[in-house]
Amino acid sequence: MKLRELDELPTLLTGRRVVLANGCFDILHVGHVRYLTDARSYGDVLVVALNNDASVRQLKGPGRPILTLDERVALVSALECVDYVVTFGELDVSAVIDSLHPDVHAKGTDYTEDTVPERDQVARHGGEIRIAGDPKDHSTKDTLTRILERNGEMMEGESDE
């Protein structure tokens, strides 16, 4: 089982080079997959911390998340590159970092090593920041916009599956 409670993980991760990635992962898309696959290459084990539904709403606004936490956990857990999933309710991943002391905190290419908000906290625990994934050409917001635009253009009788 990939979904774990935060307090179980330190024991499971002992002696391994731990990579932490985090985010909302609402409407999983190719950018997410590339980010997580690349992040996994920086260590022995990849832990993905998912924002719970309440924190996604606070970060992204009303109407989000599109997928429930259980659905997002199932999708992220299904990725081969992901070893463990943990959820959190805060607006940032600080509590997870303090508990896991990751060797690497991987962030997407919408960041630089200097702009990662948790960089000093990760460094205090002896970890490093790595930027992972492909250029930020994908976003959930853009995916939702494309769905809405294309749905408006569907021909009568065309299947929506």
N, CA and C atoms as an extended XYZ file, in Angstrom:
483
Properties=species:S:1:pos:R:3:atomname:S:1:resname:S:1:resid:I:1 pbc="F F F"
N         0.841       -1.181        0.000 N   MET     1
C         0.000        0.000        0.000 CA  MET     1
C         0.890        1.249        0.000 C   MET     1
N         0.617        2.150       -0.914 N   LYS     2
C         1.456        3.348       -1.031 CA  LYS     2
C         1.015        4.472       -0.103 C   LYS     2
N        -0.295        4.597        0.164 N   LEU     3
C        -0.773        5.654        1.051 CA  LEU     3
C        -0.385        5.317        2.486 C   LEU     3
N         0.313        6.253        3.117 N   ARG     4
C         0.781        6.058        4.488 CA  ARG     4
C         0.489        7.295        5.317 C   ARG     4
N         0.458        7.100        6.619 N   GLU     5
C         0.375        8.215        7.551 CA  GLU     5
C         1.776        8.800        7.682 C   GLU     5
N         1.856       10.099        7.890 N   LEU     6
C         3.148       10.770        7.977 CA  LEU     6
C         4.043       10.156        9.047 C   LEU     6
N         3.478        9.807       10.192 N   ASP     7
C         4.314        9.281       11.276 CA  ASP     7
C         4.858        7.876       11.008 C   ASP     7
N         4.320        7.146       10.030 N   GLU     8
C         4.848        5.817        9.672 CA  GLU     8
C         6.073        5.906        8.771 C   GLU     8
N         6.180        6.974        8.014 N   LEU     9
C         7.181        7.035        6.952 CA  LEU     9
C         8.635        7.063        7.418 C   LEU     9
N         9.012        7.816        8.457 N   PRO    10
C        10.435        7.838        8.819 CA  PRO    10
C        11.040        6.442        9.009 C   PRO    10
N        10.325        5.551        9.629 N   THR    11
C        10.827        4.187        9.833 CA  THR    11
C        10.968        3.451        8.501 C   THR    11
N         9.998        3.621        7.616 N   LEU    12
C        10.028        2.950        6.315 CA  LEU    12
C        11.156        3.470        5.418 C   LEU    12
N        11.592        4.685        5.666 N   LEU    13
C        12.555        5.342        4.782 CA  LEU    13
C        13.993        5.276        5.284 C   LEU    13
N        14.205        4.743        6.454 N   THR    14
C        15.533        4.709        7.063 CA  THR    14
C        16.565        4.082        6.134 C   THR    14
N        17.695        4.781        5.978 N   GLY    15
C        18.808        4.265        5.189 CA  GLY    15
C        18.659        4.427        3.688 C   GLY    15
N        17.634        5.134        3.260 N   ARG    16
C        17.405        5.335        1.831 CA  ARG    16
C        17.484        6.817        1.491 C   ARG    16
N        17.895        7.114        0.264 N   ARG    17
C        17.924        8.504       -0.203 CA  ARG    17
C        16.498        8.891       -0.603 C   ARG    17
N        15.900        9.786        0.180 N   VAL    18
C        14.487       10.125        0.058 CA  VAL    18
C        14.300       11.390       -0.775 C   VAL    18
N        13.415       11.283       -1.754 N   VAL    19
C        13.000       12.431       -2.556 CA  VAL    19
C        11.555       12.739       -2.189 C   VAL    19
N        11.285       14.004       -1.914 N   LEU    20
C         9.933       14.460       -1.623 CA  LEU    20
C         9.465       15.364       -2.745 C   LEU    20
N         8.279       15.076       -3.267 N   ALA    21
C         7.597       15.959       -4.215 CA  ALA    21
C         6.235       16.263       -3.604 C   ALA    21
N         5.691       17.402       -3.900 N   ASN    22
C         4.382       17.733       -3.334 CA  ASN    22
C         3.550       18.547       -4.305 C   ASN    22
N         2.248       18.543       -4.056 N   GLY    23
C         1.356       19.338       -4.867 CA  GLY    23
C        -0.084       18.897       -4.730 C   GLY    23
N        -0.936       19.525       -5.525 N   CYS    24
C        -2.370       19.221       -5.515 CA  CYS    24
C        -2.682       18.034       -6.423 C   CYS    24
N        -2.055       17.984       -7.580 N   PHE    25
C        -2.247       16.912       -8.560 CA  PHE    25
C        -3.723       16.713       -8.891 C   PHE    25
N        -4.408       17.823       -9.092 N   ASP    26
C        -5.815       17.804       -9.477 CA  ASP    26
C        -5.866       17.675      -10.992 C   ASP    26
N        -6.547       16.683      -11.506 N   ILE    27
C        -6.562       16.340      -12.930 CA  ILE    27
C        -5.131       16.017      -13.365 C   ILE    27
N        -4.707       14.816      -13.069 N   LEU    28
C        -3.354       14.360      -13.398 CA  LEU    28
C        -3.110       14.517      -14.901 C   LEU    28
N        -1.997       15.148      -15.264 N   HIS    29
C        -1.664       15.349      -16.685 CA  HIS    29
C        -0.200       15.003      -16.934 C   HIS    29
N         0.205       15.068      -18.179 N   VAL    30
C         1.545       14.629      -18.572 CA  VAL    30
C         2.644       15.419      -17.853 C   VAL    30
N         2.420       16.671      -17.558 N   GLY    31
C         3.409       17.453      -16.825 CA  GLY    31
C         3.654       16.875      -15.439 C   GLY    31
N         2.585       16.436      -14.775 N   HIS    32
C         2.733       15.791      -13.469 CA  HIS    32
C         3.550       14.511      -13.585 C   HIS    32
N         3.223       13.694      -14.574 N   VAL    33
C         3.922       12.417      -14.749 CA  VAL    33
C         5.407       12.656      -15.011 C   VAL    33
N         5.729       13.603      -15.858 N   ARG    34
C         7.136       13.894      -16.158 CA  ARG    34
C         7.863       14.452      -14.941 C   ARG    34
N         7.199       15.287      -14.172 N   TYR    35
C         7.775       15.843      -12.944 CA  TYR    35
C         8.094       14.725      -11.948 C   TYR    35
N         7.135       13.854      -11.706 N   LEU    36
C         7.343       12.798      -10.720 CA  LEU    36
C         8.349       11.758      -11.191 C   LEU    36
N         8.328       11.431      -12.461 N   THR    37
C         9.294       10.477      -13.005 CA  THR    37
C        10.713       11.024      -12.866 C   THR    37
N        10.906       12.278      -13.205 N   ASP    38
C        12.222       12.902      -13.078 CA  ASP    38
C        12.622       13.010      -11.610 C   ASP    38
N        11.695       13.397      -10.750 N   ALA    39
C        11.987       13.520       -9.320 CA  ALA    39
C        12.499       12.197       -8.761 C   ALA    39
N        11.890       11.109       -9.164 N   ARG    40
C        12.281        9.780       -8.662 CA  ARG    40
C        13.741        9.454       -8.981 C   ARG    40
N        14.258       10.020      -10.059 N   SER    41
C        15.636        9.721      -10.477 CA  SER    41
C        16.682       10.294       -9.521 C   SER    41
N        16.287       11.160       -8.599 N   TYR    42
C        17.228       11.796       -7.680 CA  TYR    42
C        17.445       11.027       -6.379 C   TYR    42
N        16.799        9.867       -6.240 N   GLY    43
C        16.967        9.129       -4.993 CA  GLY    43
C        16.529        7.689       -5.099 C   GLY    43
N        16.446        7.050       -3.926 N   ASP    44
C        16.055        5.645       -3.833 CA  ASP    44
C        14.552        5.471       -3.713 C   ASP    44
N        13.887        6.467       -3.174 N   VAL    45
C        12.453        6.368       -2.900 CA  VAL    45
C        11.810        7.739       -3.099 C   VAL    45
N        10.640        7.742       -3.740 N   LEU    46
C         9.895        8.982       -3.967 CA  LEU    46
C         8.636        8.983       -3.110 C   LEU    46
N         8.538       10.002       -2.262 N   VAL    47
C         7.337       10.243       -1.469 CA  VAL    47
C         6.633       11.440       -2.084 C   VAL    47
N         5.345       11.283       -2.368 N   VAL    48
C         4.554       12.387       -2.898 CA  VAL    48
C         3.565       12.821       -1.825 C   VAL    48
N         3.641       14.089       -1.450 N   ALA    49
C         2.736       14.674       -0.469 CA  ALA    49
C         1.633       15.417       -1.211 C   ALA    49
N         0.399       14.989       -0.993 N   LEU    50
C        -0.762       15.586       -1.669 CA  LEU    50
C        -1.521       16.507       -0.724 C   LEU    50
N        -1.836       17.700       -1.207 N   ASN    51
C        -2.703       18.602       -0.449 CA  ASN    51
C        -4.081       17.969       -0.314 C   ASN    51
N        -4.676       18.068        0.882 N   ASN    52
C        -6.039       17.570        1.024 CA  ASN    52
C        -7.015       18.527        0.338 C   ASN    52
N        -8.276       18.138        0.281 N   ASP    53
C        -9.267       18.925       -0.464 CA  ASP    53
C        -9.409       20.350        0.064 C   ASP    53
N        -9.421       20.518        1.389 N   ALA    54
C        -9.579       21.859        1.967 CA  ALA    54
C        -8.410       22.762        1.594 C   ALA    54
N        -7.183       22.236        1.639 N   SER    55
C        -6.039       23.092        1.307 CA  SER    55
C        -5.985       23.385       -0.195 C   SER    55
N        -6.433       22.453       -1.036 N   VAL    56
C        -6.514       22.737       -2.476 CA  VAL    56
C        -7.486       23.885       -2.714 C   VAL    56
N        -8.644       23.841       -2.046 N   ARG    57
C        -9.635       24.918       -2.193 CA  ARG    57
C        -9.042       26.263       -1.787 C   ARG    57
N        -8.283       26.271       -0.688 N   GLN    58
C        -7.668       27.519       -0.235 CA  GLN    58
C        -6.624       28.017       -1.237 C   GLN    58
N        -5.877       27.107       -1.831 N   LEU    59
C        -4.811       27.491       -2.758 CA  LEU    59
C        -5.333       27.840       -4.150 C   LEU    59
N        -6.325       27.089       -4.624 N   LYS    60
C        -6.760       27.191       -6.020 CA  LYS    60
C        -8.097       27.892       -6.205 C   LYS    60
N        -8.874       28.020       -5.130 N   GLY    61
C       -10.138       28.730       -5.224 CA  GLY    61
C       -11.346       27.807       -5.277 C   GLY    61
N       -12.535       28.432       -5.295 N   PRO    62
C       -13.775       27.660       -5.303 CA  PRO    62
C       -13.855       26.775       -6.553 C   PRO    62
N       -14.504       25.655       -6.402 N   GLY    63
C       -14.631       24.728       -7.521 CA  GLY    63
C       -13.482       23.747       -7.634 C   GLY    63
N       -12.475       23.898       -6.814 N   ARG    64
C       -11.331       22.989       -6.836 CA  ARG    64
C       -11.240       22.316       -5.475 C   ARG    64
N       -10.780       21.129       -5.381 N   PRO    65
C       -10.274       20.321       -6.482 CA  PRO    65
C       -11.409       19.736       -7.319 C   PRO    65
N       -11.089       19.360       -8.526 N   ILE    66
C       -12.043       18.670       -9.392 CA  ILE    66
C       -12.178       17.228       -8.904 C   ILE    66
N       -11.061       16.589       -8.658 N   LEU    67
C       -11.039       15.210       -8.162 CA  LEU    67
C       -10.879       15.222       -6.651 C   LEU    67
N       -11.558       14.305       -5.970 N   THR    68
C       -11.450       14.218       -4.517 CA  THR    68
C       -10.059       13.728       -4.121 C   THR    68
N        -9.743       13.900       -2.861 N   LEU    69
C        -8.457       13.430       -2.357 CA  LEU    69
C        -8.298       11.935       -2.606 C   LEU    69
N        -9.327       11.142       -2.344 N   ASP    70
C        -9.233        9.697       -2.573 CA  ASP    70
C        -8.920        9.380       -4.032 C   ASP    70
N        -9.530       10.104       -4.954 N   GLU    71
C        -9.260        9.882       -6.379 CA  GLU    71
C        -7.832       10.284       -6.742 C   GLU    71
N        -7.382       11.417       -6.202 N   ARG    72
C        -6.023       11.876       -6.491 CA  ARG    72
C        -4.987       10.937       -5.899 C   ARG    72
N        -5.256       10.420       -4.701 N   VAL    73
C        -4.358        9.433       -4.088 CA  VAL    73
C        -4.279        8.194       -4.964 C   VAL    73
N        -5.413        7.710       -5.445 N   ALA    74
C        -5.431        6.505       -6.289 CA  ALA    74
C        -4.637        6.719       -7.573 C   ALA    74
N        -4.802        7.863       -8.208 N   LEU    75
C        -4.087        8.133       -9.466 CA  LEU    75
C        -2.585        8.253       -9.257 C   LEU    75
N        -2.174        9.041       -8.271 N   VAL    76
C        -0.742        9.222       -8.021 CA  VAL    76
C        -0.121        7.896       -7.562 C   VAL    76
N        -0.840        7.135       -6.747 N   SER    77
C        -0.342        5.837       -6.286 CA  SER    77
C        -0.158        4.847       -7.428 C   SER    77
N        -0.917        4.998       -8.477 N   ALA    78
C        -0.834        4.076       -9.613 CA  ALA    78
C         0.434        4.290      -10.447 C   ALA    78
N         1.107        5.409      -10.262 N   LEU    79
C         2.320        5.685      -11.022 CA  LEU    79
C         3.473        4.837      -10.499 C   LEU    79
N         4.148        4.160      -11.384 N   GLU    80
C         5.246        3.267      -11.013 CA  GLU    80
C         6.368        3.999      -10.286 C   GLU    80
N         6.610        5.235      -10.631 N   CYS    81
C         7.726        5.988      -10.042 CA  CYS    81
C         7.472        6.395       -8.591 C   CYS    81
N         6.232        6.321       -8.143 N   VAL    82
C         5.865        6.762       -6.793 CA  VAL    82
C         5.943        5.576       -5.830 C   VAL    82
N         6.702        5.766       -4.740 N   ASP    83
C         6.828        4.713       -3.742 CA  ASP    83
C         5.816        4.865       -2.608 C   ASP    83
N         5.625        6.098       -2.144 N   TYR    84
C         4.685        6.355       -1.050 CA  TYR    84
C         3.946        7.656       -1.303 C   TYR    84
N         2.723        7.714       -0.772 N   VAL    85
C         1.897        8.922       -0.835 CA  VAL    85
C         1.484        9.248        0.591 C   VAL    85
N         1.539       10.526        0.914 N   VAL    86
C         1.074       11.027        2.203 CA  VAL    86
C         0.224       12.256        1.907 C   VAL    86
N        -0.757       12.537        2.745 N   THR    87
C        -1.588       13.723        2.533 CA  THR    87
C        -1.331       14.719        3.657 C   THR    87
N        -1.597       15.987        3.345 N   PHE    88
C        -1.428       17.029        4.361 CA  PHE    88
C        -2.452       18.120        4.144 C   PHE    88
N        -2.781       18.837        5.221 N   GLY    89
C        -3.831       19.836        5.158 CA  GLY    89
C        -3.366       21.273        5.247 C   GLY    89
N        -2.080       21.466        5.450 N   GLU    90
C        -1.552       22.822        5.551 CA  GLU    90
C        -1.406       23.422        4.149 C   GLU    90
N        -1.155       24.720        4.105 N   LEU    91
C        -0.981       25.387        2.813 CA  LEU    91
C         0.417       25.200        2.247 C   LEU    91
N         1.338       24.753        3.084 N   ASP    92
C         2.680       24.434        2.584 CA  ASP    92
C         3.101       23.079        3.149 C   ASP    92
N         4.203       22.581        2.664 N   VAL    93
C         4.637       21.218        2.973 CA  VAL    93
C         5.633       21.173        4.144 C   VAL    93
N         5.719       22.236        4.906 N   SER    94
C         6.710       22.347        5.982 CA  SER    94
C         6.653       21.210        6.994 C   SER    94
N         5.472       20.838        7.443 N   ALA    95
C         5.364       19.778        8.447 CA  ALA    95
C         5.874       18.445        7.903 C   ALA    95
N         5.632       18.193        6.634 N   VAL    96
C         6.119       16.957        6.002 CA  VAL    96
C         7.645       16.981        5.933 C   VAL    96
N         8.208       18.107        5.560 N   ILE    97
C         9.673       18.243        5.496 CA  ILE    97
C        10.280       18.032        6.881 C   ILE    97
N         9.679       18.630        7.911 N   ASP    98
C        10.202       18.478        9.269 CA  ASP    98
C        10.136       17.033        9.753 C   ASP    98
N         9.158       16.292        9.298 N   SER    99
C         9.025       14.892        9.706 CA  SER    99
C         9.949       13.963        8.925 C   SER    99
N        10.070       14.191        7.617 N   LEU   100
C        10.806       13.255        6.760 CA  LEU   100
C        12.277       13.590        6.563 C   LEU   100
N        12.648       14.859        6.699 N   HIS   101
C        14.025       15.292        6.427 CA  HIS   101
C        14.503       14.733        5.080 C   HIS   101
N        13.802       15.070        3.999 N   PRO   102
C        14.169       14.483        2.701 CA  PRO   102
C        15.577       14.889        2.271 C   PRO   102
N        16.233       13.970        1.588 N   ASP   103
C        17.542       14.276        1.011 CA  ASP   103
C        17.390       15.243       -0.147 C   ASP   103
N        16.270       15.110       -0.857 N   VAL   104
C        15.974       15.970       -2.005 CA  VAL   104
C        14.516       16.397       -1.922 C   VAL   104
N        14.301       17.692       -2.092 N   HIS   105
C        12.933       18.211       -2.251 CA  HIS   105
C        12.833       18.638       -3.709 C   HIS   105
N        12.037       17.906       -4.466 N   ALA   106
C        11.907       18.174       -5.904 CA  ALA   106
C        10.713       19.076       -6.159 C   ALA   106
N        10.950       20.105       -6.950 N   LYS   107
C         9.884       21.017       -7.346 CA  LYS   107
C         9.859       21.090       -8.869 C   LYS   107
N         8.726       21.500       -9.403 N   GLY   108
C         8.560       21.595      -10.858 CA  GLY   108
C         9.299       22.780      -11.447 C   GLY   108
N         9.310       22.803      -12.763 N   THR   109
C        10.083       23.810      -13.488 CA  THR   109
C         9.472       25.206      -13.460 C   THR   109
N         8.359       25.366      -12.767 N   ASP   110
C         7.844       26.714      -12.550 CA  ASP   110
C         8.606       27.394      -11.408 C   ASP   110
N         9.544       26.660      -10.801 N   TYR   111
C        10.432       27.186       -9.762 CA  TYR   111
C        11.867       27.178      -10.264 C   TYR   111
N        12.713       27.923       -9.563 N   THR   112
C        14.162       27.766       -9.674 CA  THR   112
C        14.619       27.349       -8.281 C   THR   112
N        15.843       26.896       -8.160 N   GLU   113
C        16.338       26.504       -6.833 CA  GLU   113
C        16.253       27.661       -5.849 C   GLU   113
N        16.381       28.892       -6.340 N   ASP   114
C        16.337       30.070       -5.473 CA  ASP   114
C        14.918       30.486       -5.083 C   ASP   114
N        13.901       30.059       -5.840 N   THR   115
C        12.536       30.507       -5.544 CA  THR   115
C        11.693       29.468       -4.803 C   THR   115
N        12.254       28.308       -4.514 N   VAL   116
C        11.506       27.285       -3.769 CA  VAL   116
C        11.303       27.791       -2.339 C   VAL   116
N        10.052       27.964       -1.903 N   PRO   117
C         9.808       28.548       -0.580 CA  PRO   117
C        10.428       27.753        0.569 C   PRO   117
N        10.545       26.449        0.417 N   GLU   118
C        11.031       25.601        1.504 CA  GLU   118
C        12.542       25.374        1.462 C   GLU   118
N        13.265       26.067        0.610 N   ARG   119
C        14.692       25.769        0.396 CA  ARG   119
C        15.529       25.867        1.667 C   ARG   119
N        15.301       26.887        2.484 N   ASP   120
C        16.080       27.037        3.718 CA  ASP   120
C        15.747       25.932        4.717 C   ASP   120
N        14.499       25.584        4.801 N   GLN   121
C        14.068       24.518        5.704 CA  GLN   121
C        14.682       23.179        5.282 C   GLN   121
N        14.668       22.882        3.989 N   VAL   122
C        15.266       21.644        3.476 CA  VAL   122
C        16.763       21.630        3.782 C   VAL   122
N        17.417       22.744        3.558 N   ALA   123
C        18.865       22.839        3.811 CA  ALA   123
C        19.184       22.619        5.294 C   ALA   123
N        18.347       23.143        6.193 N   ARG   124
C        18.569       22.949        7.639 CA  ARG   124
C        18.564       21.465        8.013 C   ARG   124
N        17.836       20.677        7.267 N   HIS   125
C        17.775       19.230        7.519 CA  HIS   125
C        18.826       18.475        6.702 C   HIS   125
N        19.708       19.206        6.004 N   GLY   126
C        20.770       18.566        5.238 CA  GLY   126
C        20.381       18.159        3.832 C   GLY   126
N        19.231       18.592        3.379 N   GLY   127
C        18.755       18.215        2.042 CA  GLY   127
C        19.089       19.251        0.990 C   GLY   127
N        18.729       18.925       -0.232 N   GLU   128
C        18.959       19.824       -1.359 CA  GLU   128
C        17.688       19.958       -2.186 C   GLU   128
N        17.633       21.022       -2.948 N   ILE   129
C        16.513       21.285       -3.862 CA  ILE   129
C        16.922       20.832       -5.253 C   ILE   129
N        16.029       20.163       -5.943 N   ARG   130
C        16.221       19.810       -7.351 CA  ARG   130
C        14.974       20.221       -8.117 C   ARG   130
N        15.186       20.779       -9.283 N   ILE   131
C        14.086       21.135      -10.175 CA  ILE   131
C        13.888       19.966      -11.130 C   ILE   131
N        12.659       19.489      -11.225 N   ALA   132
C        12.375       18.266      -11.970 CA  ALA   132
C        11.263       18.479      -12.989 C   ALA   132
N        11.306       17.682      -14.045 N   GLY   133
C        10.242       17.692      -15.046 CA  GLY   133
C        10.614       18.471      -16.280 C   GLY   133
N         9.639       18.601      -17.147 N   ASP   134
C         9.844       19.327      -18.392 CA  ASP   134
C         9.395       20.777      -18.214 C   ASP   134
N         9.612       21.613      -19.214 N   PRO   135
C         9.177       23.012      -19.088 CA  PRO   135
C         7.695       23.100      -18.738 C   PRO   135
N         7.335       24.105      -18.001 N   LYS   136
C         5.967       24.280      -17.510 CA  LYS   136
C         5.030       24.662      -18.647 C   LYS   136
N         4.790       23.686      -19.537 N   ASP   137
C         3.871       23.892      -20.659 CA  ASP   137
C         2.523       23.241      -20.393 C   ASP   137
N         2.352       22.687      -19.187 N   HIS   138
C         1.136       21.961      -18.846 CA  HIS   138
C         0.634       22.478      -17.508 C   HIS   138
N        -0.663       22.612      -17.393 N   SER   139
C        -1.238       22.963      -16.098 CA  SER   139
C        -2.656       22.423      -16.030 C   SER   139
N        -3.118       22.200      -14.812 N   THR   140
C        -4.488       21.743      -14.632 CA  THR   140
C        -5.452       22.799      -15.150 C   THR   140
N        -5.155       24.067      -14.879 N   LYS   141
C        -6.030       25.148      -15.340 CA  LYS   141
C        -6.150       25.124      -16.863 C   LYS   141
N        -5.027       24.957      -17.576 N   ASP   142
C        -5.066       24.887      -19.043 CA  ASP   142
C        -5.826       23.657      -19.519 C   ASP   142
N        -5.649       22.537      -18.829 N   THR   143
C        -6.365       21.315      -19.194 CA  THR   143
C        -7.869       21.519      -19.034 C   THR   143
N        -8.285       22.127      -17.923 N   LEU   144
C        -9.703       22.387      -17.706 CA  LEU   144
C       -10.263       23.333      -18.760 C   LEU   144
N        -9.502       24.345      -19.128 N   THR   145
C        -9.941       25.279      -20.168 CA  THR   145
C       -10.138       24.553      -21.495 C   THR   145
N        -9.177       23.688      -21.855 N   ARG   146
C        -9.308       22.919      -23.100 CA  ARG   146
C       -10.531       22.009      -23.073 C   ARG   146
N       -10.789       21.382      -21.926 N   ILE   147
C       -11.964       20.512      -21.806 CA  ILE   147
C       -13.231       21.319      -22.032 C   ILE   147
N       -13.324       22.463      -21.387 N   LEU   148
C       -14.521       23.296      -21.529 CA  LEU   148
C       -14.688       23.799      -22.961 C   LEU   148
N       -13.593       24.217      -23.583 N   GLU   149
C       -13.664       24.694      -24.968 CA  GLU   149
C       -14.091       23.580      -25.909 C   GLU   149
N       -13.495       22.421      -25.766 N   ARG   150
C       -13.818       21.299      -26.649 CA  ARG   150
C       -15.207       20.757      -26.379 C   ARG   150
N       -15.641       20.768      -25.129 N   ASN   151
C       -16.978       20.293      -24.810 CA  ASN   151
C       -18.020       21.172      -25.486 C   ASN   151
N       -17.763       22.456      -25.554 N   GLY   152
C       -18.671       23.379      -26.230 CA  GLY   152
C       -18.734       23.138      -27.726 C   GLY   152
N       -17.682       22.512      -28.274 N   GLU   153
C       -17.615       22.253      -29.707 CA  GLU   153
C       -18.066       20.847      -30.080 C   GLU   153
N       -18.468       20.025      -29.087 N   MET   154
C       -18.869       18.655      -29.388 CA  MET   154
C       -20.100       18.658      -30.276 C   MET   154
N       -20.077       17.777      -31.239 N   MET   155
C       -21.192       17.661      -32.157 CA  MET   155
C       -22.320       16.888      -31.480 C   MET   155
N       -23.538       17.200      -31.825 N   GLU   156
C       -24.670       16.507      -31.247 CA  GLU   156
C       -24.550       15.010      -31.528 C   GLU   156
N       -24.770       14.225      -30.494 N   GLY   157
C       -24.684       12.778      -30.649 CA  GLY   157
C       -23.283       12.220      -30.437 C   GLY   157
N       -22.261       13.086      -30.362 N   GLU   158
C       -20.891       12.633      -30.132 CA  GLU   158
C       -20.753       12.187      -28.689 C   GLU   158
N       -20.078       11.087      -28.485 N   SER   159
C       -19.889       10.543      -27.155 CA  SER   159
C       -18.929       11.418      -26.365 C   SER   159
N       -19.172       11.535      -25.052 N   ASP   160
C       -18.256       12.294      -24.202 CA  ASP   160
C       -17.320       11.379      -23.444 C   ASP   160
N       -17.215       10.125      -23.828 N   GLU   161
C       -16.294        9.177      -23.161 CA  GLU   161
C       -14.970        9.130      -23.826 C   GLU   161
